[in-house]
Amino acid sequence: MATFYVAVISDHHILCFSLVYLLTGCCESELTENSEIKSPTREFLASGSGWLYERNGTTAVKDGATAAGEVAFSSGPGLEANSSGKEWTATRRLPQALIIGVKKGGTRALLEFLRLHPDIRALGSEPHFFDRHYARGLDWYRSMMPKALDGQIVMEKTPRYFVTVETPARVHAMSQDVKLIVVVRDPVTRAISDYTQIISKTPDIPPFESLAFKNRTTGQIDSLWSPLWIGLYAQHMERWLAWFPRTQIHLVSGERLISDPAGELGKVQDFLGLQRIVTDKHFYFNKTKGFPCLKKPEGSSKPHCLGKTKGRTHASIDPEVMQRLRDFYKPHNQRFYQMAGQDFGWQ
C-alpha cells in the first residue's frame, strides 16, 4: 500500500511539473511570436496641434520643429525598437517632394502645417541645394535630410527653386518622379510683401514706387526687379513644364491657405498620397496677425503661431502704382491660369 501511495505522489509531481513546463513554454513561445515586427502600424491621437503616434510600441511626439526638422526616436538616433530589442532603421534619403516656391507666398506656413502629419519628415531650414550648393553633390544633399522610416515622405522647401533657371533640369536629374509644390499668391501683394521684408533688413533703400519703374513718367515697369520678376509665374512655370508633367506639380493658393488652411492642406495631402490627418480641428484664426495659427499642442500652455515676420503690416504703396502693376500683371496672370488649369481670381 505504501508503495502504491509513493507511486501516485510521484506521478502527481511529474504531471504538475509537465503542466508547468508546457504552460511556461507556450507563453514564452507566444511572447516571442508577438514580439516579431510584422508591419509598421500607427495609432493617431489628435491633441491640438501635437500629434502623439505609435509605431510598434514606440511613441514619439510630433510637435513643432527642430532646426533640422527632426523628431527624436526613443531608441536612439534614427532607430526604433520593439519589446524584443529588434530595431528597424530610419535612414536619410533624397526628398520625394519639394516645395519650390514662391517666396512670400506662404511656403513657411505650408511647411509648418504639413509637419503635423506623422508621415512627413521635413527639413526645417532651406538647403538651397539646386540653386546655390549643387556642386556639393547629392551625397551632401542627402546628409542634410532628416532621417525617415519606410512609408514616410521626405521633403524640403526652398522658394528660390521656382525662379532659378537651372533648377528644373537639376531636380529632374535627381528624380523624375519627385512631387513639386508651388504656393502662389497675387503677384502685386506678393511684391509688396517682398519689399516689406527687404526694408525691414535694409531700411535705407529707395521707395517701392521708384524701384518698380524704369521710368515713372511713362509708366514703364522694371520687370527685372526681383520683387516683380518673381511674380511672372507663367514664365517660371513654363520651364518646369518642360521637364515635369503638370500632374506632378501641385499649386497651392496662398490666399486660400490663409482663409481655408484645412482645405488647402487636404488637397496637398491627397497630392502626396497621404491620409488626411491634418484637418480644420488643428487651426484657429488669429485676428491680430490676420493669419491662421495652430491650436495648442499637447503639453504646451499656448498656441503655435508663425514668427513675428509672418502676417506683418505691409508698406503703404501709392494706389496709382498698385493699379499700374495690376494692369502689367493681367496678361501674365491669364497665361498662368491657362497653364494651371484654374483661375486664382487675382484682380
C-alpha positions in Angstrom: 0.0 0.0 0.0 2.9 2.4 0.9 4.5 1.7 -2.5 1.1 2.5 -4.2 0.9 5.9 -2.4 4.5 6.8 -3.3 3.9 5.9 -6.9 0.7 8.1 -7.0 2.5 11.0 -5.4 5.5 10.7 -7.8 3.1 10.6 -10.8 1.3 13.6 -9.4 4.6 15.6 -9.1 5.6 14.6 -12.6 2.2 15.7 -14.0 2.4 19.1 -12.3 6.0 19.6 -13.5 4.9 18.8 -17.0 2.0 21.2 -16.9 4.1 24.0 -15.6 6.7 23.3 -18.3 4.2 23.2 -21.1 2.4 26.4 -19.9 5.7 28.3 -19.5 6.9 27.1 -22.9 3.6 28.1 -24.6 3.7 31.5 -23.0 7.3 32.1 -23.9 6.6 30.9 -27.5 3.6 33.2 -27.8 5.6 36.2 -26.4 8.4 35.5 -28.9 5.9 35.3 -31.8 4.1 38.5 -30.8 7.3 40.5 -30.5 8.2 40.0 -34.1 7.7 43.1 -36.3 5.1 42.1 -38.9 4.4 45.5 -40.5 4.6 49.2 -39.5 1.4 50.1 -37.7 0.3 53.5 -36.3 -2.2 54.9 -34.0 -3.0 58.5 -34.3 -4.3 60.6 -31.4 -5.0 64.2 -32.2 -4.5 66.7 -29.4 -4.4 70.2 -30.6 -1.5 70.5 -33.0 0.6 68.0 -31.1 0.4 64.5 -32.6 1.1 61.5 -30.5 1.7 58.5 -32.6 3.0 55.0 -32.1 5.0 52.7 -34.3 5.2 49.1 -32.9 5.0 50.2 -29.3 7.5 53.1 -29.6 5.9 56.5 -29.0 7.1 59.8 -30.4 5.6 63.2 -30.3 5.4 65.3 -33.5 5.0 68.8 -32.1 6.6 71.8 -33.7 10.0 71.6 -35.3 13.7 71.3 -34.5 16.2 73.2 -36.6 16.7 70.2 -38.8 13.1 69.1 -38.8 13.8 66.0 -36.8 11.7 64.1 -34.2 13.7 62.2 -31.6 13.1 58.5 -31.6 13.1 56.8 -28.3 15.7 54.1 -29.0 18.5 56.4 -30.3 19.2 58.5 -33.4 17.5 57.0 -36.5 16.3 53.8 -34.8 13.1 52.5 -33.2 13.0 49.3 -31.2 10.2 46.9 -30.1 10.0 44.9 -26.9 12.2 42.1 -28.2 15.1 44.6 -28.8 14.9 44.3 -32.6 15.3 47.6 -34.4 14.2 48.9 -37.8 16.2 51.7 -39.2 15.3 55.3 -40.2 17.6 56.4 -42.9 18.5 59.7 -44.7 17.0 59.7 -48.2 16.8 62.2 -51.0 13.5 64.1 -50.9 10.4 62.7 -52.6 8.6 66.1 -52.5 9.8 69.7 -52.8 8.1 73.0 -52.0 9.8 75.0 -54.7 8.1 78.4 -54.4 7.2 81.1 -54.3 9.0 83.5 -51.9 6.5 85.4 -49.7 3.7 83.1 -51.0 3.1 81.2 -47.8 5.7 78.4 -48.1 6.8 78.6 -44.4 3.2 78.3 -43.3 2.6 75.3 -45.6 5.7 73.5 -44.4 4.8 74.0 -40.7 1.3 72.8 -41.3 2.4 69.8 -43.2 4.8 68.8 -40.4 1.9 68.0 -38.2 1.5 64.9 -40.4 3.3 61.8 -38.9 4.1 60.5 -42.4 6.0 63.7 -43.4 9.6 64.2 -42.5 10.6 67.8 -43.5 13.8 69.7 -43.2 13.2 72.9 -41.3 15.9 75.1 -42.9 16.2 75.9 -46.6 19.1 73.9 -48.0 19.3 75.8 -51.4 20.9 72.8 -52.9 19.7 73.1 -56.5 20.3 76.9 -56.8 23.4 77.5 -54.6 25.1 74.3 -53.5 24.7 72.0 -56.4 28.4 71.5 -56.7 28.5 69.8 -53.3 26.7 66.8 -54.8 23.7 64.5 -53.9 25.5 62.8 -51.0 25.8 66.2 -49.3 22.2 66.9 -50.1 21.1 63.6 -48.7 23.1 64.2 -45.5 21.0 67.3 -44.9 17.7 65.5 -44.9 16.0 64.3 -41.7 16.0 60.5 -41.1 12.8 58.8 -42.1 11.2 55.4 -41.9 9.8 53.4 -44.7 6.5 54.9 -45.8 7.4 58.4 -44.6 7.8 61.2 -47.2 11.0 63.3 -47.0 10.6 66.8 -48.2 12.2 70.3 -48.1 11.3 73.8 -49.1 13.5 76.4 -51.0 11.3 79.0 -52.6 14.1 80.2 -54.9 14.0 76.9 -56.8 10.9 78.0 -58.8 12.6 81.0 -60.4 16.1 79.7 -60.8 16.7 78.8 -64.5 19.0 75.7 -63.9 16.8 74.1 -61.2 14.2 72.1 -63.2 16.8 70.1 -65.1 18.8 69.5 -61.9 15.8 68.3 -59.9 14.8 66.1 -62.8 18.3 64.6 -62.8 17.8 63.7 -59.2 14.4 62.2 -59.6 11.9 62.1 -62.5 9.1 61.2 -60.0 9.6 63.9 -57.4 6.4 65.7 -56.4 6.6 69.5 -56.7 4.5 72.0 -54.7 4.2 75.7 -55.5 2.4 78.2 -53.3 1.3 81.2 -55.5 -0.2 84.5 -54.4 -1.5 87.6 -56.1 1.8 88.9 -57.6 1.1 92.5 -56.7 0.5 91.7 -53.0 3.5 89.3 -53.1 5.8 92.0 -54.4 4.8 94.4 -51.7 5.3 91.7 -49.0 8.7 91.0 -50.5 9.6 94.7 -50.4 8.3 95.0 -46.8 10.8 92.2 -45.9 13.6 93.9 -47.7 13.1 97.3 -45.9 13.0 95.5 -42.5 16.6 94.4 -43.2 17.8 97.4 -45.2 15.7 100.4 -44.3 17.7 102.9 -46.4 16.7 101.6 -49.8 14.6 103.7 -52.2 10.8 103.7 -52.1 8.9 100.9 -53.7 7.5 103.2 -56.3 10.9 104.3 -57.6 12.2 100.7 -57.8 9.2 99.3 -59.6 9.5 101.6 -62.6 12.2 102.1 -65.2 10.5 105.4 -65.9 7.8 106.6 -63.6 6.6 109.2 -66.1 6.0 106.8 -68.9 4.9 104.0 -66.5 7.4 101.5 -67.8 7.6 98.7 -65.3 11.0 97.3 -64.3 10.1 93.6 -64.6 13.7 92.5 -63.8 13.5 94.0 -60.3 13.4 90.8 -58.2 10.1 91.5 -56.3 8.3 92.0 -59.6 10.2 89.4 -61.6 9.3 86.6 -59.2 5.6 87.3 -59.9 5.9 86.4 -63.6 4.6 82.9 -62.7 3.8 81.8 -66.3 7.4 82.4 -67.3 8.8 80.3 -64.5 6.2 77.6 -64.8 7.0 77.1 -68.4 10.5 76.0 -67.5 9.2 73.4 -65.0 6.6 72.0 -67.5 9.5 71.4 -70.0 10.8 68.8 -67.5 7.8 67.6 -65.5 4.2 66.8 -66.4 1.5 69.1 -65.0 0.2 66.2 -62.8 3.5 66.2 -60.8 3.1 69.9 -59.9 0.6 70.9 -57.3 -0.4 74.6 -57.0 -1.5 75.9 -53.6 -3.4 79.2 -53.4 -1.6 81.5 -50.9 -4.9 83.4 -50.3 -6.9 80.2 -49.5 -4.0 78.9 -47.3 -5.0 81.8 -45.1 -8.8 81.7 -45.4 -9.1 77.9 -45.5 -5.9 76.2 -44.4 -7.5 72.9 -43.8 -9.0 72.8 -47.3 -5.6 73.6 -48.9 -3.8 71.1 -46.7 -6.4 68.4 -47.6 -5.5 68.8 -51.3 -1.8 68.7 -50.6 -2.2 65.5 -48.6 -4.2 64.0 -51.4 -1.5 65.0 -53.9 1.2 63.4 -51.7 -0.9 60.2 -51.4 -1.4 60.6 -47.7 -4.3 60.1 -45.4 -6.0 63.4 -44.5 -4.7 63.7 -40.9 -4.3 67.5 -40.8 -7.8 68.9 -40.7 -9.7 72.0 -39.6 -9.5 71.0 -35.9 -5.8 71.9 -35.9 -6.3 75.6 -36.8 -7.7 78.8 -35.4 -7.7 82.3 -36.9 -5.5 84.8 -35.1 -7.3 88.2 -35.7 -4.3 90.2 -34.5 -2.0 88.7 -37.1 -4.7 88.1 -39.7 -3.3 84.6 -40.1 -4.2 81.0 -39.1 -2.3 79.5 -36.2 -2.1 76.0 -34.9 -4.1 75.2 -31.8 -2.4 74.5 -28.5 -0.1 71.5 -28.8 -0.2 68.8 -26.2 1.9 69.8 -23.1 2.1 73.5 -24.3 0.5 76.4 -22.5 -0.1 78.5 -25.6 -1.0 78.0 -29.3 1.7 78.0 -32.0 1.8 80.9 -34.5 4.5 81.6 -37.1 7.2 84.2 -36.2 6.7 87.9 -35.9 7.8 88.4 -39.6 4.7 86.5 -40.7 1.5 88.4 -41.1 3.2 91.8 -40.5 1.8 95.1 -41.9 2.8 95.8 -45.5 4.4 99.0 -46.6 2.0 101.7 -47.8 2.0 101.9 -51.7 0.6 104.6 -53.9 -2.8 103.3 -55.2 -2.0 104.5 -58.7 1.2 102.4 -58.7 -0.9 99.4 -57.5 -3.2 99.8 -60.4 -0.4 100.1 -62.9 1.1 96.9 -61.5 -2.2 95.1 -61.8 -2.5 96.1 -65.4 1.0 94.9 -66.0 0.4 91.5 -64.5 -3.0 90.9 -66.0 -1.9 89.2 -69.3 0.8 87.2 -67.4 -1.8 86.0 -64.9 -4.2 84.9 -67.6 -1.4 82.9 -69.2 -0.6 81.3 -65.9 -4.3 80.4 -65.3 -4.3 78.6 -68.6 -1.1 76.6 -67.6 -2.5 75.9 -64.2 -6.0 74.9 -65.3 -7.5 77.2 -62.7 -8.4 80.8 -62.1 -6.9 82.2 -58.9 -9.0 85.3 -59.1 -6.3 87.9 -58.8 -7.6 91.4 -59.8 
